[in-house]
Amino acid sequence: MAMLELDGLTVSYGDLTAVDGVSLRVAEGELCCLLGPSGSGKSTVLRAISGFETPTGGRVLLDGVDVTDLPPNERDTSMVFQDWALFPQQSVQENVEFGLRVAGVDAAEREARARETLELVEMDGYEDSRPGQLSGGQKQRVALARSLVVDPDLLLLDEPLSSLDRRLRETMQLELKRIHDRVGTTMLYVTHDQDEAFTLGDRLGVMDGGELVQVDTPETVYDDPTDRFVESFLGTTNFVECTVTDGRAPTLSTPFGVAFDAPVDGSGLEPDDAVTVSLRPERLAFAPAAEAEREMTPQTAGDGGESAVSVVATVEETVYRGADLRVRLSAGDADLFVEPSVASAPNVEPGDRLAVRFTPSDALYFDASGARCR
């Protein structure tokens, strides 16, 4: 059964529609991430679920009960905010007990539950500390404990790790995953960070312009995006603008100076139509041109007999990025980049030539509207 169900949720402010007809089901015990750029509506969805925003359309159901018109205190949800929102004059123990105190839980039970939850988030021993004495990561653990201690049906997390430095953020992601696996609370987590969403989410919901574009497992969303926006937002890729020369195959003319047959249904494509080809850098094979040109022709047999597209490109620049090296190339009238690990990267400099190869089935294809060609 779904712990959370959104049925056509819409939130408007005058002529501005911040959330447009979002429908989503989150199963009991699931950790679902809403992922999208700033302004995509993901935090507004969270506020509408919690009762801090009033929907202009649609419904919010918690455990099968319609709570759309209920105030926040009558919904069994709890929120972890981006800025922690701890009471500076209160101790850690008092901050964690706050929700229980409001709910009328007696002092002995409040203390016991707060200490148990602080131990869960590895903050036992800090009960008497003030928020001002804690690091950012410790404050975030306390904010999480304060939300967990009330045992909500649904825990809402609004970019809670965004203000932490990278190393601490990655540590807290793993800690949060561990806590979720241990307590099993249903969680809806908002982030703009795809690495964070991939680390945490059982499923991802990608938002754009107030709409929920795609919902699926992290692997499916990355490998099988529904449209160009999802492909562009998740990871990095080379978008190559091509033109249909024959709609039957369909055959695509590329700015590399070669043509190839795309493994998609060409029934909706006509000659001269634009098709964008997405080439993920991890799917591009390359080698110094002096070694590879002898065996690489414009189209040569690849694995399983599939024709591979190969081009010779010129190195324009290299950018050292620690674990990997980004090599930007010019190939005909287009730019490409590859990202080999530093350990496997060839020793290249601007002006050097590389032979680059890909198989058409490793690419993704999008029509002029951005819709996926399949």
C-alpha positions in Angstrom: 0.0 0.0 0.0 1.2 3.5 -0.7 2.1 5.6 2.3 1.9 8.7 0.2 -0.2 9.4 -2.9 -0.3 12.6 -4.8 -3.2 12.8 -7.2 -2.8 15.6 -9.7 -1.2 18.0 -7.2 -1.2 21.6 -8.4 0.1 24.7 -6.6 -0.3 28.1 -8.3 0.5 31.6 -7.2 -1.6 33.9 -9.4 -0.6 33.3 -13.0 2.5 31.2 -11.9 2.0 27.5 -11.7 4.8 26.1 -9.4 3.6 22.5 -9.4 1.6 21.3 -12.3 -0.5 18.1 -12.0 2.0 16.0 -10.1 0.9 12.4 -9.4 3.2 10.1 -7.4 2.9 7.0 -5.1 5.5 6.3 -2.4 5.3 2.9 -0.9 5.5 2.3 2.9 9.2 2.1 3.9 10.5 3.5 0.6 13.1 6.3 0.3 12.1 8.3 -2.8 14.0 11.2 -4.1 12.6 14.2 -6.0 15.4 15.5 -8.2 15.5 18.6 -10.3 17.0 22.1 -10.8 16.3 25.1 -8.7 12.7 26.3 -9.4 11.5 23.0 -10.7 8.8 22.8 -8.0 10.2 20.0 -5.9 10.4 21.9 -2.5 6.8 23.2 -3.2 5.6 19.6 -3.5 7.2 18.9 -0.1 5.5 21.9 1.5 2.1 21.0 0.0 2.5 17.5 1.5 3.4 18.8 4.9 0.5 21.4 4.9 2.6 24.5 4.7 1.3 25.3 1.2 -2.3 25.0 0.1 -2.8 23.2 -3.2 -5.0 24.8 -5.9 -5.8 21.4 -7.3 -5.4 17.7 -6.7 -5.2 15.7 -3.5 -2.6 14.6 -0.9 -3.3 11.2 0.7 -1.3 9.7 3.6 -1.9 6.0 4.3 -5.0 6.2 2.2 -6.5 9.2 4.1 -7.1 12.5 2.2 -5.3 15.2 4.2 -5.3 17.9 1.5 -7.2 20.4 3.6 -5.8 19.4 7.0 -3.4 21.8 8.9 0.3 20.6 9.4 -0.3 19.5 13.0 -3.0 17.1 11.9 -0.8 15.2 9.4 1.6 12.5 10.6 4.6 14.0 8.8 7.8 15.5 10.0 10.2 17.8 8.1 14.0 18.2 8.1 14.9 21.6 6.7 17.9 22.8 4.8 18.9 25.3 7.6 18.4 22.8 10.5 16.1 25.3 12.4 17.4 24.3 15.8 16.6 26.4 18.9 19.9 28.0 19.9 19.0 28.6 23.5 18.1 24.9 24.1 20.3 21.9 24.6 20.5 19.1 22.1 18.3 17.0 24.3 15.7 19.8 24.6 15.7 20.3 20.8 15.1 16.6 20.2 12.3 16.4 22.8 10.5 19.5 21.4 8.0 17.6 19.2 7.3 15.1 21.9 6.7 17.9 24.4 4.2 19.6 22.0 2.4 16.2 21.6 2.0 16.0 25.4 4.4 13.0 26.0 5.4 12.7 29.6 8.9 13.8 30.7 10.3 10.3 31.4 9.2 8.9 28.0 10.5 12.1 26.2 13.9 11.7 27.7 14.1 8.0 27.0 13.0 8.4 23.3 15.2 11.4 22.7 18.3 9.6 24.1 17.5 6.5 22.0 17.2 8.6 18.9 20.4 10.5 19.5 22.2 7.2 19.9 20.7 6.1 16.5 22.2 9.2 14.8 25.4 8.8 16.8 25.0 11.9 18.8 24.8 10.3 22.2 27.1 12.2 24.7 26.0 15.6 23.2 22.7 15.8 25.1 23.8 18.9 27.1 25.5 20.7 24.2 24.1 23.8 22.6 23.7 24.0 18.8 26.3 26.7 18.6 28.9 24.2 20.0 28.2 21.7 17.2 29.7 21.3 13.7 27.4 21.4 10.6 27.2 17.7 10.4 26.4 17.3 14.1 23.6 19.9 13.8 22.2 18.0 10.8 22.1 14.8 12.9 20.3 16.6 15.7 17.7 18.0 13.2 17.2 14.5 11.8 16.8 13.1 15.4 14.2 15.7 16.2 12.2 14.6 13.2 12.6 10.9 13.7 11.8 10.9 17.4 8.1 11.7 16.8 7.9 8.5 14.7 6.2 10.0 11.7 4.4 8.0 9.0 6.3 10.1 6.5 9.6 12.0 6.9 10.1 14.9 4.4 13.7 16.1 3.8 14.2 19.4 2.0 17.9 19.4 0.7 19.1 18.8 4.3 22.8 18.3 3.3 23.2 21.1 0.8 25.1 23.4 3.2 27.7 20.8 4.2 31.1 20.4 2.5 31.5 17.6 0.0 33.2 15.1 2.2 30.8 15.6 5.1 27.8 15.5 2.7 28.9 12.2 1.3 29.4 10.8 4.8 26.0 12.0 5.9 24.4 10.4 2.8 25.7 7.0 3.8 24.6 7.6 7.4 21.1 8.6 6.3 20.9 5.5 4.2 21.9 3.4 7.2 19.3 5.0 9.4 16.6 4.5 6.8 17.5 0.9 6.4 17.4 0.4 10.2 14.2 2.3 11.1 12.2 1.7 7.8 10.5 5.1 7.9 9.0 6.2 4.6 11.0 9.2 3.3 10.6 11.7 0.5 13.9 13.5 -0.1 14.3 16.6 -2.2 17.7 17.4 -3.8 19.3 19.0 -6.9 22.3 16.8 -6.5 22.1 13.7 -8.7 24.9 11.9 -6.9 23.0 12.3 -3.7 19.8 11.0 -5.3 21.6 8.0 -6.8 23.1 7.2 -3.4 19.9 7.5 -1.4 16.9 6.8 -3.6 15.1 3.5 -4.0 13.4 5.5 -6.8 13.9 8.9 -8.4 11.3 11.4 -9.5 12.8 13.9 -11.9 11.0 17.3 -12.0 11.2 20.1 -14.6 9.1 23.2 -14.8 6.7 22.1 -12.1 6.0 18.7 -13.8 7.1 15.2 -12.7 8.9 14.1 -15.9 9.9 10.5 -15.0 9.8 8.2 -12.0 11.8 5.0 -11.8 14.8 3.3 -10.3 18.1 5.3 -10.5 19.4 2.8 -13.0 16.4 3.0 -15.3 16.2 6.8 -15.2 19.9 7.1 -16.1 20.0 4.4 -18.8 16.5 4.9 -20.2 15.5 8.6 -19.9 12.1 9.6 -21.3 13.3 12.8 -22.9 16.3 15.1 -23.6 15.9 17.0 -20.3 16.3 14.0 -18.2 19.3 12.8 -20.2 20.9 16.3 -19.9 20.2 16.6 -16.2 21.7 13.3 -15.1 25.4 13.1 -15.6 27.3 14.5 -18.5 26.9 13.8 -22.2 27.8 14.9 -25.7 24.8 16.1 -27.6 25.4 15.9 -31.4 23.0 17.6 -33.7 22.3 15.3 -36.8 20.0 15.4 -39.8 17.9 12.6 -41.2 18.9 11.8 -44.8 16.7 8.7 -45.1 13.7 8.1 -42.8 13.3 4.4 -43.5 16.5 3.2 -41.7 16.7 6.0 -40.4 20.1 7.2 -41.7 21.6 10.2 -39.9 24.1 12.6 -41.3 26.5 13.8 -38.6 28.7 16.9 -38.3 31.7 14.4 -38.1 31.5 14.0 -41.8 30.1 10.4 -41.7 26.6 8.9 -41.7 25.2 5.9 -39.9 21.9 4.0 -39.4 20.2 4.7 -36.1 18.6 1.7 -34.3 15.3 3.5 -33.8 11.8 3.4 -35.4 12.0 5.9 -38.3 8.3 5.9 -39.1 7.8 9.4 -37.6 11.0 10.9 -39.1 11.3 12.5 -42.5 14.3 13.6 -44.5 15.9 16.8 -43.2 14.3 16.3 -39.7 16.7 17.1 -36.8 17.7 14.4 -34.4 19.9 14.9 -31.4 22.3 12.0 -30.6 23.5 11.7 -27.0 26.9 10.1 -26.6 27.8 9.5 -22.9 31.6 9.8 -22.5 31.8 6.5 -20.7 30.5 4.8 -23.9 33.1 6.3 -26.2 36.2 4.2 -27.1 39.3 6.1 -28.2 42.9 5.6 -28.9 45.8 7.6 -30.4 45.0 8.1 -34.1 48.3 6.7 -35.2 47.5 3.4 -33.6 43.8 3.2 -34.5 43.4 4.7 -37.9 44.6 1.5 -39.6 41.7 -0.5 -38.2 39.1 2.2 -37.9 37.1 3.2 -41.0 34.0 5.4 -41.0 31.9 2.3 -40.2 33.5 -0.9 -39.1 32.0 -4.0 -37.5 31.6 -3.8 -33.7 30.6 -6.3 -31.1 27.9 -8.7 -32.3 28.3 -7.6 -35.9 26.9 -4.1 -35.3 28.5 -1.3 -37.3 30.6 1.0 -35.2 30.9 4.7 -36.1 34.4 6.0 -35.9 35.9 9.4 -36.4 39.3 11.1 -36.0 39.3 14.1 -33.7 41.8 16.7 -32.6 42.5 17.4 -29.0 41.6 21.0 -28.1 42.3 21.0 -24.4 42.7 18.7 -21.4 41.5 19.5 -17.9 42.9 17.6 -14.9 40.1 16.8 -12.4 41.8 14.6 -9.9 40.4 11.1 -10.5 39.8 11.7 -14.2 40.9 13.8 -17.2 38.4 15.6 -19.4 39.7 15.7 -23.0 37.8 18.1 -25.3 38.0 17.2 -28.9 37.0 18.8 -32.2 35.6 16.3 -34.8 34.5 17.9 -38.1 32.0 20.6 -37.2 31.3 19.3 -33.7 32.9 19.1 -30.3 33.2 15.9 -28.2 34.7 15.2 -24.8 35.9 12.0 -23.2 36.7 11.4 -19.5 39.2 8.6 -19.0 40.5 8.0 -15.5 43.9 9.5 -14.8 45.4 6.0 -14.6 44.2 5.0 -18.0 44.3 8.4 -19.8 46.6 8.7 -22.9 49.4 11.2 -22.8 47.9 13.8 -25.1 48.3 17.5 -25.7 46.4 20.1 -27.7 46.8 19.4 -31.4 47.2 15.6 -31.0 44.7 13.4 -32.8 42.5 10.7 -31.3 40.4 8.1 -33.0 36.9 7.9 -31.3 34.5 5.1 -31.8 30.9 4.3 -30.7 28.3 1.8 -31.6 24.9 3.2 -32.5 23.0 1.1 -29.9 25.1 2.8 -27.2 23.7 6.2 -28.1 20.3 7.7 -27.3 18.2 9.7 -29.8 15.8 12.6 -29.4 13.6 14.4 -31.9 13.3 18.1 -32.4 10.7 18.4 -29.5 13.1 16.6 -27.1 11.1 13.4 -27.0 12.9 10.1 -27.1 13.2 8.2 -30.4 12.9 4.5 -29.8 
